[in-house]
């Protein structure tokens, strides 16, 4: 069973406090730049708005999207475009995913989870593997989400696992919480269960 700490009822500001402490510790422990990966979707952006004003050396932070829709960055569905608008004004670098990209180890891996148990854009139909040889893959969700009917590009499970700290934000959704907890127990074989089953790190989950 995965080592998971569930934290219920945290506000966006409280989650941002937690993220600030994790990133501050990583920046203090090394003079090098720190890579983090962050999710798309509706849940994380209010947290990011609380996170970016924090007193951190953002010039040493490289922000990677965990996944993106295969659209131009100025498209309203582009995660990368949204991340640039949030993080670049405070001095962070935002990386764009490409198939040939060399992916770093992440100081912080921040993830969400879909109601079908997907994480990043690793949907159940794509059969993501913990031993995937690729760092980044292009894929087509099936069924295509009607709110974002686009091909995706995504970090793979091994790329996401190569992180010092892992955190999920699920929002106030009891069904997602039940699915996440079942996955942590190994009660299903959804992408989230495969990921959690392969973690050596403690995983923090805010609901």
C-alpha positions in Angstrom: 0.0 0.0 0.0 1.3 3.5 -0.9 2.4 5.8 1.9 -0.2 8.5 1.6 -1.2 11.3 3.9 -4.7 12.7 3.3 -5.3 16.3 4.3 -8.9 17.4 4.1 -10.5 20.8 3.8 -7.3 22.8 3.1 -7.9 26.2 1.5 -6.0 27.3 -1.6 -3.9 29.5 0.6 -3.1 26.6 2.9 -2.0 24.4 0.0 0.1 27.2 -1.3 1.7 27.5 2.2 2.6 23.8 2.0 4.0 24.1 -1.6 6.0 27.2 -0.5 7.7 25.2 2.3 8.6 22.3 0.0 10.1 24.6 -2.7 11.8 26.8 -0.1 13.5 23.7 1.4 14.6 22.5 -2.1 16.0 25.9 -3.0 17.9 26.2 0.3 19.4 22.7 0.0 21.2 23.5 -3.3 22.5 26.4 -5.3 21.2 24.8 -8.5 17.9 25.6 -10.3 15.0 23.5 -9.1 12.6 21.8 -11.5 8.9 21.3 -10.6 6.0 19.9 -12.5 2.5 21.2 -12.1 -1.0 20.1 -13.3 -3.5 21.6 -15.6 -7.3 21.6 -15.1 -9.4 23.9 -13.1 -8.4 22.9 -9.5 -4.8 24.0 -9.4 -5.0 27.5 -10.9 -6.5 29.2 -7.8 -3.8 27.6 -5.8 -1.1 28.8 -8.2 -2.5 32.4 -7.8 -1.8 32.1 -4.1 1.5 30.4 -4.6 3.3 32.7 -7.0 3.3 35.8 -4.7 5.3 33.9 -2.1 8.8 35.1 -1.3 10.8 32.5 -3.3 13.7 32.8 -5.6 11.6 32.1 -8.7 14.6 32.9 -11.0 15.9 29.5 -10.0 12.7 27.6 -10.6 11.8 25.8 -13.9 8.2 24.9 -14.2 7.2 22.0 -16.3 3.6 21.1 -17.3 2.8 17.5 -16.4 0.9 17.4 -19.6 -0.7 19.6 -22.3 -3.2 19.6 -25.1 -1.6 19.6 -28.5 -2.6 23.2 -29.4 -0.8 26.5 -29.9 0.3 28.1 -26.7 -2.0 31.1 -27.3 -5.0 28.7 -27.5 -7.3 28.8 -24.4 -6.8 25.1 -23.9 -3.0 25.3 -23.6 -1.7 24.5 -20.2 1.7 25.9 -21.1 0.3 29.2 -22.2 -1.6 29.5 -18.9 1.5 28.6 -16.9 3.6 31.2 -18.7 1.0 33.9 -17.8 1.2 32.9 -14.1 4.8 32.0 -13.5 6.9 34.1 -15.9 5.9 37.5 -14.4 7.6 36.4 -11.1 10.8 35.3 -12.9 10.3 31.5 -13.2 11.1 29.7 -16.4 8.3 27.7 -18.0 9.3 24.7 -20.1 7.2 23.3 -23.0 6.8 19.6 -23.4 8.0 18.0 -26.6 8.5 14.3 -27.5 12.3 14.7 -27.6 12.6 16.7 -24.4 15.1 15.7 -21.8 13.2 15.6 -18.5 15.0 16.5 -15.3 14.4 15.0 -11.8 11.8 17.1 -10.1 12.1 18.7 -6.7 8.3 18.8 -6.5 5.7 16.8 -8.5 2.3 18.3 -8.2 -0.5 16.3 -9.7 -4.3 16.1 -10.1 -6.5 13.1 -10.8 -9.5 12.7 -13.1 -12.7 11.0 -12.2 -11.6 8.1 -14.4 -8.4 7.7 -12.5 -6.1 9.4 -15.0 -3.2 11.6 -14.0 -1.3 14.0 -16.2 -2.8 12.8 -19.6 -2.2 9.1 -18.8 -5.8 8.0 -19.4 -6.9 4.4 -18.8 -7.2 3.7 -22.5 -3.5 4.5 -23.0 -2.4 1.7 -20.6 0.4 3.6 -19.0 3.3 1.5 -17.6 5.6 2.1 -14.7 8.4 0.8 -16.9 7.6 3.0 -19.9 10.9 3.6 -21.8 9.8 7.1 -22.9 10.0 10.3 -20.8 7.3 12.0 -22.7 4.5 10.6 -25.0 1.9 11.9 -27.4 -1.4 10.1 -27.1 -5.1 10.4 -27.8 -7.6 10.0 -24.9 -10.6 7.7 -25.6 -13.1 8.9 -25.1 -12.0 12.4 -25.8 -13.1 14.8 -23.0 -15.8 17.1 -24.6 -14.3 20.1 -22.8 -10.9 19.5 -24.4 -11.2 17.3 -27.5 -7.5 17.4 -28.4 -4.5 15.0 -28.6 -2.3 15.2 -25.6 1.4 15.3 -24.7 2.3 13.9 -21.3 5.0 13.0 -18.9 5.1 9.3 -18.3 4.9 7.4 -15.0 8.7 7.0 -14.7 9.2 10.8 -15.3 6.6 11.7 -12.7 8.1 9.2 -10.2 11.5 10.7 -10.6 10.6 13.4 -8.0 11.7 14.2 -4.4 8.2 15.2 -3.3 4.8 14.2 -4.7 1.6 16.0 -3.9 -2.0 15.6 -5.3 -4.8 18.2 -5.1 -8.2 16.6 -5.7 -10.5 19.4 -4.7 -13.7 18.8 -2.7 -14.8 15.7 -4.5 -15.8 12.7 -2.4 -15.9 10.4 -5.4 -12.4 11.3 -6.4 -11.3 10.8 -2.8 -12.8 7.3 -2.7 -11.2 6.4 -6.0 -7.8 7.7 -4.9 -8.0 5.8 -1.6 -8.9 2.6 -3.4 -6.0 3.1 -5.8 -3.7 3.6 -2.8 -4.8 0.3 -1.4 -4.3 -1.4 -4.8 -8.0 -2.1 -5.2 -8.0 -1.2 -8.9 -5.6 -1.1 -11.9 -6.2 2.4 -13.0 -3.3 4.7 -14.0 -3.5 6.4 -10.5 -3.2 2.9 -8.8 -0.2 2.0 -11.0 1.5 5.3 -10.1 0.9 5.1 -6.4 1.9 1.4 -6.3 5.3 2.3 -7.7 6.1 5.2 -5.3 8.8 5.0 -2.8 8.2 8.5 -1.5 5.5 9.6 0.9 2.6 11.1 -1.1 0.6 14.0 0.2 -3.0 14.4 -1.0 -5.1 17.5 -0.4 -8.9 17.1 -0.7 
